[in-house]
Amino acid sequence: MKRIKLFSILMLISFVSVQAANIITNPDFDLDGTGSESMTARGIDDALAWEGTGYTNVVVPTDQGAPIPPNGKDISGRISYNHWTAILSQETTHTIQAGKVYELTFNSYPLTWTWGLYVELFAVDGSGAVGVYSQLDNSSGTWKSHQISFDIADKPEIAGKELGIRLRNVQEGGGGRVMVTNFVLDLSNKPYDPSVSQTAQANSVDADLSWQAAPDINDEYAVNPDIVDQYVFMTTGGEDPNLYYVGAAGEDPGTEDPSSEYTVSGLNYDTSYQWAVVEAVDGYEQSFTAGLSELEDVDENNIIGPVWSFDSLSSVPVILSQPADVLKDAGEDAELSVEVSSVSPEQYLWYKSDDNSNETPEDDVEAGSTSNILSLADMAAADEGFYYCVITNDGGTTTSSVAKAAVKRQMAHWTFDQADYSGGQYLDVSTDDDVYHPADPNGTPAFNAGIDGDSVLIDEVNSWAQAGTWDPSKYSNQLTVSAWVKWDGDTASHKGIVSKRDSWDSGMRWSLIIRNEFPGGTVRFYNNSGLSAWTGESLPIDEWTLVTATFDGSEGKVYFNGLEKASDSGSLSSGAESMIMLGAVDNPSVNEEFDPLSGSELDDVQILNYAADKFAVADMYYDVTGVKSCILDYESQLDVANSNTGLVIGQEGFEPDCVIDISDFAALAGNWLSCGLYPECP
């Protein structure tokens, strides 16, 4: 039997009143202009929720369970679509006390279909944050109560500083309006900092409950000197929500060391428990019956702590670390691994799947490993796939998430040479595996002299092609697409270079296109899932340009002639079954307005299943042109002369040559002692 310890510090909402001096309450909050203009305060009587162009004012009802705030005031936040980062801020004049716990309570009412609230306590002088609380919610029409504790025991750098508090919206993209009421910030007089350490027994679990005894709000002692004992209450783990007395610490915690603990035995596996500590105040000690006395039986003069919770140990294996994706060069070794905790001996069995699912065993095969590590030696394309592990112990079975394994390689290469046109298809001449993807051109290809052998001239009817619905990123979630393009300068419509896309609305994995506007001739690598790497520079007209797009799993980039021109973060969209289009944006079988590369030429298209780095992209350009790319760091501020053109900085047409040489020295020497000082030079 393995001994497992699990620490849980999950605090639940407590509805118990706070018995401490208020630092700030709702009416204390400055409602008259400390926040941005998009935040407005309203009294509870008119309760104006939000307003703006195109919207109707909403009156929030006050009879849905939220008590009327002190003095009939509230903070009603109106955050418009143009001001979703608006902040309402307040300096409290309170001095931050190190080693204390601050307790914040408030009620919230979401005013729109979705909202996000961010609350931060901070040192006014900017020296640090006390803590933050953030919550997103997709519900509406319901009052919610919040209680958050901020422990600054480990933040001595902000002790003695003035405390500030700010509220802001965290719903990106606009919307997300919320009303906050009954805002109260206090120094806590309750027990705090809970933790739970668990030990597996044969048929049950022991839990060591630990916490810090309630502080002395007068700051004379570490612990409230009036406390003489501590009572522990806990749920039974069933459907009964009540907390019942389980025992007492049995001693005065003293005034110097707040560390406290109590052990509960015989808990069930796989069960959620709630617990609370009651500080017994001198003169108000009580006698309770274990399993019968409830939290509501506590004398109001005693200090009832927050309700905390933890999940008892799992009887089945718990995965601590999921297997991670691997992407390797051919011939390299790879490992997939999973880490678990288990209360009884566990067994492992790995599976390989072709459908990215661990729930369809009918198409899965055993991968051959019975340990927590699956080794893939001398990786080849045949090893590519989706892998997962099934872990079993005496209590049952747990299944890991799916990890992808892929081998870096060129997936397809269409030269558009007439010699590589056979059987009415553009042949795929890639050699990294034995899977080929010939492309079916529309009409009759118009071959021209290209940048490297032949090219094709594309129009509405001829030369663009469909290359199949296979997904080059299936196992890697990465991609490189490169194509030589000679753009004719036409901006009547977008022009597709290479896309895996049926249409914008139906199956769009990614697209690499020439834009017709903003401005025309710019290149955009994008999809409908937020990825949009868009160059600010237009392609030259009637010149061959190597356009390369890469995606590394989280970021897309666009290069011209080996030099990076744009980047953006994002992900690949759905549309893994969509058509790969060469020389067009959309699949004309789905969208008649498919935006071919009409009037322009296309040459030498390659697709890789990994994101080529800047050196590999530069190599693609150099291999065809013999021209080097300036991509290494160097002392560019000294590059004032171009030895190839004879031009120096300041002359029309000058461009640095990416080399510091004698021409740069000569240009600097020629201006030696040049002086611009006024009224006279030395």
N, C-alpha and C positions, 0 to 999 in steps of 0.2 A: 504494500500500500504506500503510495507516495504522499508526502506531506506538502500541502499547497497552502500558501498564504496569499490572500487577495485583499488589496486595500481599496476601499470605496469611500469616497467623500462626496456623496451625492446628497445635496440638501433639497428637501421638499419645501413647498410653500407652507408657512405657518400663519395662522390667523390670530395668534395670541397678541394681546396689546403689549406695547413696550413701556417699561417703567423706568425711563431715564429722561434727562433733560434734553429737550429738542434742540438740535443744532439748526435745523431749518424745517419749516412746515409750508404747506401750500400757500397760505396768505403771505408768508415771508418772501416768496419768490417774486422777483422784480418783474411785474407784468407790463412794464411800460417802456419797452424799447431796447433792452440789452441784447435781445436776439435779432435775427435778420428780419427784414420786412415781411418775409413769407411766413412768419410765426405770429399768430394773433391770439390774444387772451380774451376769453368771454366769461361772463358770470354764468352760474348754473341756471339762472332763470331763462335767459334767451338761448343759451347752449348752442351757439352757432358752430357747427362742426367744420365746414370748409366752404370755400367759395372760389369762383374763378370762371373764366370765359367758357361758355358752353355747359356749365353745371348749374344745378339747382341747389340753393342752400338747404342744408339738412339740419333738422332740429333733433338732437339726440335725446331720447327719453331719459328721465331721471328715476324711473321706477323699476329698474331692472337689477336691483340688488346692490347697487353701489350707494353707500351712505353719502349724504350731502357733505361736501368738504367744509372745513372750518371757514367761517365768515362768508359762506356761500360763494366761494371763489373756486376756480379751477385753472388749469393750463390747457387751453385748446390749441393744438398745433395745426396750422394750415400750411402744408408744404406742397407747392404747385409742381407741375411737371418740369418747370424751368428752375426750380429751386429745391431739388430733392436732397441736397446736402445742407439745407438750412440748419442752423444751430441756435438753440436757446441756452444761454450761459448765465451763471450767477456766481459771484464771490460771496462766501458765507461769513467772513470775518472770524471763523472758527480756526483755532490753532490745532494742527494735526498732532495727535498723540501717538507716538510709537508704542508698539506692543498692545494696542487696543483693537477692538473689533467694532466697525461701524455697521449699523443696520439700517437698511433703506427699505421702506415699504411704500407701495402706491397701488392704485387701481388703474386699469387701462381699458379703453373702449375703442376697438378698431372701427374706423369710420368708412373704410372702403373695402374693396374685395381682398386686398392683401396689404400688409403693413410690416414695418420693421422698426423696432425701437432700440436705441443705443443710449445707455446711460453711463457716464464716466465721472468718477471722483478723481480730482487731480490737485497737485500743488500749484497755486496761482503763479508762482515765480518760474514755472516750467521745469522744475527739478525732477519731476517724476509723476507717475500716476499711482493713485491709491488702488484703483481697480476699475474694471469695466463690466457691464452687463449688457448683453445683446440678445434680442429675441425676435425671430421672424414668426409670423402667424398668418395663415390663410383663411381664418374664420372671420366672421363679422357679426355684429349685433349681440355680443356677449361681453359683460363686464368680467374682467379677470383681476385677481389679486396677486401681487408679487411681493416677496420678501427676499432680500439678498444681503448676505454678510460679506464685508470686505475686511480681511485680516491684514494689518500692516506690520506684523511682528518682524518681518524680514526686510523692512524698508526704512532703515534709520536715516537715509539721506533726505527724506521728506519730513521728518519729525521737526516740529516747531514752525513749519511753513503754514501759510494760510490755505485753507481748504476751498476749492472751487468745485462746482458741479455743472455739468452740461448735458443737455438732451439733444439728440438729433435723430433723423430718420435714416434707416439703413437699407431701404428698399431701392435698389438700383433701377434706373430707368424711369423714375417718376412714380406717382401714386403713393400708396402706403401711408395714409393719414391716420393719426391716432390721437385720442384725447387722454390726457393723464390727469388723474385727480388724487386727492388725499395723499399728497407727496410729503413724506416725513422721513427725516434723516436723524438718527440718534447714535450716541455711543451705546453699544449693547451692554446690558447688564445680565446677559444670559450665558449659559455654557456654550462653547464654540469649538471649532477645529476637530470634528469627529473623524475617526478612522476605525476600520474593522479589519482584524486579522483572523483568518479562519483556518481550522485544522480539520481534515477529513478523518472521520472515524468509520468503523465497519458499516454502520447503517445510518449514521447521522453526522451532523457537523457541529463542532464547537466554534463559538465566535467570541473573540476577545474584543470587547467594545472599549474604545479609548476616546477621551475628550479632554478639553481644558475647562476647569471649573470657572464659574462666572467671575468676571473681574470686579474690582472695587472701582465704582464710577467716580469716587472721590480721589482716586489715584494715590492713595496712601499705601496700599498693599497690592500685591499681584493678584490676590483672591479676595473676594468680598468677605470681610471678617465676620459677618453675621451668619454665614453658612456653617451648619453643624453636621450635615449629612447630605447624601445625594441618592435619590431614588431613580431606578431605571424602569421604564415602561416600554412595552413592545407589543406589536401585533402577533397574532397566532400563525400568520402565514396563509390563512385561508381567506374566505370571502368576507369574514367579519372585519370591518375597517377600524374597530376600536383598539386602543392601546391599553394593555393590561399590565399591572404591576408584576415584575419578575424578581425584584430584589433590591437591596440597598448596598451602597459601598460600605456602610457600617462604620464610618469614621469621619471625623472632622477633617476636611482637606487642608486645614491650616491656612496661612495667609501668604506664604512665600512661593510654593510650587503648585501651579494649577493642574498638573498632570494627574489624570484620574482614569480608572479602568474598572471594568466589571466583565466577568466571563459568563456566557450563557451556553448551556450544553443541550444536546438532543434536538437540534434544529434539523429540519428537512432539507434534503438536496433540492436544487432547481426551484427555489422559492424566494419570493420577494418579501422582505420584512421592513417594517418601519419601527423606529425607536425614538425615545426622547428621555432627557434627563431632567429631573426636578430638583432644584436646589432647596433643601430644607432650611428655613431661616430660624434662628434661635427663638424659641418660644412658640414655634408653630410646627414642631415635629409631629409626624403622624404615623399611625400603624395601619398597614395595608395587608390584604390577603392576596397572596400570589395567585394569579390566574383569574381573580374575581374583581379586585379593585381596578377602577378605570381612571384614566387621566382626568376625567371630569370630576373625580372625587377629591382632587387636590385642593387644599386650602388656598384661597386667592392671595394670601399673604406670602406664600411660597413662590419661588421663581420657576416658572415652567419654560423649559428651553424649546428650541425649534424642533420640529419633527424631521428626523433624518431617515435615510433608507439605505438598504444594501440588498444585493442579490446573493443568496447563499451559493455555495460551490455547486458547479454543474456535475451531474452524475455522468454525463457523456463528455468526451474530450472537448476542450475549449481551444480554439485556434488562436494563438498569440501572434503569429506571423504568417501571412498568406504567401503562396508561391508568386514570384515576380516574373514578368515577361523576360525572355532572353532573345537577343538578336546577335548572331555571331557570323564571322566569316566562315566559308566552307572549310572544313577540316579542323576547326577549333572544337574544343570540348566545352560543354555547358552543364550546368546543374540547376535543377528546380528543387526547392526545399520548402518544408512547412514546419513550423514550431507549434507545439501544443502543450497544454497542461492537462493532466489527467489524474483522477483520484484512484484509478486502477490501471494495471498494465494495458498498454495500447498496441494495436497492430495497424500497419499501413499497407495500402494497396493503391498504386497509381494507375490511372487510365488515360488513354489518348482518345480524343474526340475530334470529329471534323466539323461540328456544328456550333462550336463556342457555347456549349451547354453542358452542365453536369447533371441534368435532369432527364436526359434521353439515353439511357443505358443501352438501348437496342442497337445503336450505331457506334458504341464505344468498345475499345479493345484494351485489355490489360497491357500496361507499358513495361511490366517486368520487374518493378522494384517493390520490396516489402520493408523498406526503411523510410525515414522521413526525408531522404534525399533521393532524387531521381537523376542519374547521370546519363548524359547524352554525349557519347564519345564520338570524335571525328564527324562532326555534324555535316549532314548532307540534306538536300531538298526533301528526301524521303522522311526525314525526322520532323519536318514542319507539321504543326498541328496545334490543337488546344489540349492542354493537360490539366488534370486535377487529381486530388488525392482523397481517398476515403479512409477515415481513421475510426477504429472501433475499439471500445473497451467493454468492461462488464455491464456498464450502464446503457450502452447503445452506440450509435454511429453518428459521426459528424463528417460533412463533406466540405472540402476546401473550395475556394473560388477557382475560376478557370484562369490559367496562365497561357500565354502564347509563346511558341518557340518558332523562330524563323532563321533562315540562312540568307545573308546579304548576297544579292546578285542582281544582274540585269535581267529584267523580266521580259522585255521586248525591245526590238530595235528595227525600225523601218527606215531603210536608206533612201527610198524613193528613186533609186537608180533604176533605169529601164531594164538593166540586167537582172535586177531582183524583183521584176514584175513577171509573174508566171501564173498561168491558169486563171487569169482574170483577177489576181490578188497581188497586193503588196506583200512580199514575203517578210516574215520575221527572221532576221539573221542572227539573233542572239544565240550564244553558245554556252551560257552558264548552266543550263539544264536541258532536258530533252522534251520540254513542253513548248510548243510554238503557237503563236497567235497571228496568223495571217490576217490582213485587213481587206475588206471588200470595198473597193472604190465604187462610187456612183458614176455612171456615164463612162466616158473614155478619158483616161488620164492624159493630161497634156504635159509631157516631159520637156524640161528646159535644162540648160546648163546651170547647175547649182553651186553652192559653196564648196561642196565635197561630192564630186560626181554629178549626178542629175538631181533635179528637183521637180516638183509638180506645180503647175499654175492652176489655181482653184477658181471655179466660178460657181454659180447657183446650181449647175447641173453636173459638172464634171470634177473629178479628182478627189473631192473629200471622201472620207471612208469611215466605215464602221468596223471596229476591231474586236467586237465581242463584249460579253458582260462579265468577264472574269475580274477579280478584284486584286490588284497588285499589293494592296495593303492588308490583305486578309489576315495574315499571321504576324505582321510586323507593326501595324498601325503607323507606318512611316512611308515616305514616298519621295521620289525625285522624278520630275518630268523635264526633259530638255528638248528644244526644237530650234532649228535655224529658220528664221522668218525674214522675208523681204516684203515689207509693208508698202502698199502703193499710195498711202496717205489718205485714202477715202475714209470719211467719217459719217457716211450715211447711216450706218448701223454698227452694232458690235460685230466683232469678227472672232470666231473661235479658233484658237490654236490647237489645244488638246483639252478634252473634257471627259469626265466620267459622269454622265448626266443624261437623263431623258428630258427633263424640263425643270424649271424652277420649282414647280409645285409637286412634281412626281419623280422622285428618284434623282437626287443631286448629291453625289459624293464629293466632287470638286470640279472646278472649272478654271482654265487658264485662257484668258481672252484679251483681245485688244479693245479698249473702250472707245466709244464714239464721242464721248463728252467728258468734261471735268478733268483735264482737257482731253480732246481726241488724241488717240495714239498712245495713251498710257496703258500699262498692262496690269491686270488684276488677277490674282490667284485667290479664289474665294469659294464659299458655299453658303448655304442658308442656315448654318449653325454658328454663325458669328465670325468665322475666319474671313479676313479680308486684307491681304497683303497687296497694296495698291501703289504703284510707282507714281511719283510726282513728275517724272520725266517721260516724255513721249519717245517712241521709237523713231529713229531717223527714217526718212522716206527713201525708198528704192535703194536701201543698203542692207546687206545681210547682217543680221543681229542674232547672236545666240541668246535665246530666252530660256532661263532655267528657273523652275519652281521646286522648292523642297519643303517637306513637312516632317518634323522630328517627333511627332506625337503630341506636341503642345504649341508649336510655333511654326508658322509658314514664312517663307522668304522668296523673294523674286530677285533674280540677277540678270543684268545685261552684260554680255561679253565678259563673264567671269567676275563682275563687280556687283556687290549687293546694292539694290536700289530700294527695297521695301521689305518690311516684316510686320507680322501681326500674330498674336496668340489666338488660339481657338482649337477646334477639334474637327475631325472628319464627320460629315453628315451621314445620315442613312442613305441608302441608294447603292448598297454593295452589289445589287443585281442590275444596275443601270448600264447603259451602253457606253463604251469608250469610243469617242468621236475624234477623228483626226481631221483637222481643218474645218471644224464646225463647233458651235456651242451646244445645241440640243440635238436629240435624236429626232429626225424628221418623221419617224413613224409615230411619235407622240406629239410633237409640236411642229406644225408646218412652217412657222417662222423660226428656223433653226440656226440662222446667222452664220453662214459659211464664211470662210476666209476669202471671199470673192475679190478677184483682181490682184491678189497677193500670192507669193510663192512660199512653199513649205519644203523643208529638207531635213533629213537625218533626225528623226524623232526617236528618243529613247525613254524608257520608263524603268526605274529602279525601285526595289522594294525597301529602300532605306533612304534616309536623308543624307545626301552627299554633303560633306563639309566644304568650307570655302576653298580649300586647296584642291579638292577633287573637281569642283566646279571650274576653277581656274584652269585645271588640266584639260578639261573638255574643250575649252576655248583655245588653249595653246596647241593641243594636238592637231587642230585643223588649221590654225592661222600662223602658228609660230610666234605669236605676240604674247609677251609676258604681262601678268596682271600685278598691279601695285596693291598688294593685300597684306604685306608685312609691316610691322611698326618700324619707323625710322625717324630721323630728325627732320621732319617735313618742313619745319620753320626755316631751315637752311637751304631748302631746295628752291633757289631763286633764278636758276638758269636751266634751259633745256638744251643739252648738247646735241640733240638730234635736229632741232629746228633753228637753233641759234638765237631764239628769243629769250628775253629775260623778263622777270616780273615787272608788271606795269605796262608792257607792250601788248598791243592787241593780238589776240590769238595765243598768248602764252599759256602753256599747261606744264606743270611740273613733270619731270621725267622719272621721278621716284629713285633718283640716285644723287648722292652728294659727291661731286667730283670736281675736277679742276675748273670746269666752266662756272660752277657756283662760287668757287674761291675767287676767280677772276672778276665775276660780277660784284662780289663784295669788296674786293680790293679796288676796283674802279670807282667805288663810292666812298673810299676811305677818307675820313675827316670831313665828309659831308655834314653840314651843320645847319640846324634850323632854329637855333637859339636867338631870342630877341631880348635886348636891343643889339647885342653883338656877340660873336662867337669868340672862343678863347684863341 
